[in-house]
Amino acid sequence: MKQWRKAGIIIFWLLLWELFAGLVNNSFLLVGPIESVKALSRLLQQQEFYGILWKSSRGILSAYLLSFLLALILSYLSYRNSLLEDFLKPGVFVLRSLPVASFIIILLFFLGRDKLSFTISGFMSFTIFYINLLEGFHKTDHKLLEMAEVFHFSLYRRLRYIHLPAVYPLLLGAAKLAMGLSWKSGIAAELIGQVGKSIGYQLMEAKVGLEMADVFAWSIVIIALSQCWEILVILLIKALCRKGCV
């Protein structure tokens, strides 16, 4: 029943999109889903398309993974040391509050174009992971920690059987949010920095050339990549955490 409901909702929005495009009746401003799919099919037939996907995906996903590992380490150390937590708090606040466009422009002067997408994606996803993981560590049941102290639990057993169940729900939410933010900020960095042979650059070229169908086609690609990788990451986290959380 839920699958039919989801399908119905998707069809409704697609029809609304097509109707709105018909009312606008200007392909330079808005195209419908049919024209967008046709443009996407043309992209899929181009060999260069897959090289562009690889370049953008490699930078964004590697930044996502590195930011998670760094946030995991620093959030646990901050949980154990309030001085470190206070020390990192202003930096995390700035990263969380500063508009992505401003951050991209600032870093563009220091890093150049090639490293911009990786760095922006990493910083944006780091803040999400760090804040949520730190909150999860602070929610750990103190009675369980006292029990672990009495029975001389190793660090590994404390992390797996005590901290992991507390962190797990927040980790799932952070992983989803960080994945979407990584793609949005990474592509924005490619667009503003005009990184050659990247998805962001293709969006800019399509916009300059008034190829609105290509703009929507590349947007569909970004959404699909973000959603697919989000599903894979969530499945991986659930598989790795299952024994420690059940």
C-alpha positions in Angstrom: 0.0 0.0 0.0 2.8 2.4 0.9 4.5 1.7 -2.5 1.4 2.6 -4.4 1.0 5.8 -2.3 4.6 6.8 -3.0 4.1 6.1 -6.7 0.9 8.2 -6.7 2.6 11.1 -5.0 5.5 11.1 -7.5 3.1 10.9 -10.5 1.1 13.8 -9.0 4.2 16.1 -8.8 5.4 15.0 -12.2 2.0 15.9 -13.7 2.1 19.2 -11.8 5.6 19.9 -13.2 4.4 19.2 -16.7 1.3 21.3 -16.3 3.3 24.3 -15.0 5.8 23.9 -17.8 3.0 24.0 -20.3 1.5 27.1 -18.8 4.9 28.9 -18.9 5.3 27.7 -22.5 8.9 28.9 -22.7 11.7 26.3 -22.9 14.3 29.0 -22.0 12.6 29.3 -18.6 11.2 25.9 -17.8 10.9 22.5 -19.4 8.8 19.6 -18.4 9.8 16.1 -17.2 9.6 14.6 -20.7 12.1 17.1 -22.2 14.3 16.6 -19.1 14.4 12.9 -19.5 15.2 13.2 -23.2 18.1 15.5 -22.3 19.2 13.0 -19.7 19.1 10.1 -22.3 21.4 12.2 -24.6 23.8 12.7 -21.7 23.9 9.0 -21.0 25.0 8.3 -24.5 28.1 10.5 -24.2 31.3 8.9 -23.1 32.5 12.1 -21.4 29.4 12.0 -19.1 30.8 9.1 -17.1 34.2 10.8 -16.6 32.4 13.9 -15.3 30.4 11.7 -12.9 33.6 10.0 -11.7 35.5 13.3 -11.1 32.7 14.9 -9.0 31.7 11.7 -7.2 35.3 10.9 -6.2 35.9 14.3 -4.6 32.6 14.6 -2.8 32.4 11.0 -1.5 36.0 10.9 -0.3 35.4 14.2 1.5 32.3 12.7 3.1 34.2 9.6 4.3 37.1 11.6 5.6 34.9 14.1 7.4 33.0 11.2 9.1 36.2 9.6 10.4 37.6 13.0 11.6 34.2 13.9 13.3 34.0 10.5 15.0 37.5 10.9 16.5 37.1 14.5 17.5 33.6 14.1 18.9 34.7 11.2 21.1 37.7 13.2 22.3 35.5 16.2 22.9 33.1 14.1 24.9 36.0 12.9 27.1 37.6 16.4 27.4 35.4 19.4 27.9 38.4 21.7 27.2 38.7 20.3 23.7 34.9 20.6 23.2 35.0 24.3 24.2 38.0 24.9 22.0 36.3 23.4 18.9 32.9 25.0 19.5 33.6 28.4 17.9 35.0 26.8 14.8 32.1 24.5 14.4 29.7 27.4 15.0 31.3 29.4 12.2 31.2 26.4 9.8 27.6 25.8 10.6 26.5 29.4 10.3 28.6 30.8 7.4 26.7 30.7 4.1 28.1 28.1 1.7 28.6 30.7 -1.1 30.7 32.9 1.2 32.8 30.0 2.3 33.4 28.9 -1.3 34.5 32.4 -2.3 36.9 32.7 0.7 38.5 29.3 0.1 38.8 29.9 -3.6 41.4 32.5 -3.0 43.5 30.1 -0.9 43.0 26.6 -2.4 42.3 27.3 -6.1 39.7 25.3 -8.1 40.9 21.7 -8.0 40.6 21.2 -4.2 37.6 23.4 -3.7 34.8 20.9 -4.0 36.6 18.3 -1.8 37.3 20.9 1.0 33.8 22.5 1.0 32.0 19.1 1.0 34.3 17.9 3.8 33.7 20.9 6.0 30.0 20.9 5.5 29.5 17.3 6.3 32.0 17.4 9.2 29.8 19.9 11.1 26.8 17.6 10.7 28.6 14.5 11.9 30.5 16.2 14.7 27.4 17.9 16.3 25.3 14.7 16.1 27.9 12.3 17.2 28.9 14.5 20.1 25.3 14.7 21.2 25.0 11.0 21.0 28.1 10.5 23.2 26.6 12.9 25.8 23.4 10.9 25.8 25.2 7.7 26.9 23.7 6.1 30.0 26.0 7.0 32.9 24.9 3.9 34.8 26.1 1.7 32.0 29.4 3.5 32.0 29.7 2.9 35.8 29.0 -0.8 35.2 31.6 -0.9 32.5 34.1 0.6 35.0 33.3 -2.0 37.6 33.7 -4.9 35.1 36.8 -3.3 33.5 35.4 -3.1 30.0 38.0 -2.4 27.3 37.6 0.8 25.2 36.4 -1.3 22.3 33.6 -3.0 24.4 32.5 0.4 25.8 32.3 1.9 22.3 30.5 -1.1 20.8 28.0 -2.1 23.6 27.5 1.2 25.4 28.3 4.2 23.2 27.2 2.8 19.9 23.5 2.2 20.9 23.3 5.9 22.1 25.0 7.3 19.0 23.3 5.0 16.4 20.0 6.9 15.9 21.8 10.3 15.6 24.4 8.7 13.3 21.7 7.6 10.9 20.2 11.1 10.7 23.6 12.7 10.4 24.6 10.4 7.6 21.5 11.2 5.6 21.7 15.0 6.1 25.5 15.1 5.5 25.2 13.2 2.3 22.7 15.6 0.8 24.6 18.6 2.1 27.9 17.2 0.7 26.5 17.0 -2.8 24.8 20.4 -2.7 27.8 22.2 -1.4 30.3 20.2 -3.5 28.4 20.9 -6.8 28.0 24.6 -5.7 31.8 24.8 -5.2 32.3 23.3 -8.7 29.9 25.8 -10.2 31.3 28.9 -8.5 34.9 27.8 -8.9 34.3 26.8 -12.5 36.0 23.4 -12.0 36.5 21.9 -15.5 34.9 18.6 -16.4 32.7 18.5 -13.3 28.9 18.4 -12.8 28.9 22.0 -11.5 30.7 23.2 -14.6 28.2 21.4 -16.8 25.4 23.1 -15.0 27.0 26.5 -15.6 27.5 25.8 -19.3 23.9 24.7 -19.7 22.7 27.8 -17.9 24.9 30.1 -20.0 23.8 28.4 -23.2 20.1 28.6 -22.1 19.8 24.8 -22.3 17.2 24.5 -19.6 16.6 20.8 -20.4 20.3 20.1 -19.7 20.1 22.0 -16.4 17.2 19.8 -15.3 18.9 16.7 -16.6 22.1 17.4 -14.6 19.9 18.3 -11.6 18.2 14.9 -11.9 21.7 13.3 -12.0 22.7 15.0 -8.8 19.5 14.0 -7.0 19.9 10.4 -8.1 23.5 10.2 -7.1 22.8 11.7 -3.7 19.9 9.4 -3.1 21.6 6.2 -4.2 24.7 6.9 -2.1 22.6 7.8 0.9 20.7 4.5 0.6 24.0 2.6 0.3 25.6 4.4 3.3 22.5 3.8 5.5 22.5 0.1 4.6 26.2 -0.1 5.4 25.8 1.6 8.7 22.9 -0.6 9.7 24.9 -3.7 8.7 28.0 -2.7 10.7 26.0 -1.5 13.7 23.5 -4.3 13.9 25.4 -6.5 16.3 26.4 -3.7 18.6 22.9 -2.1 18.7 20.6 -5.2 19.0 
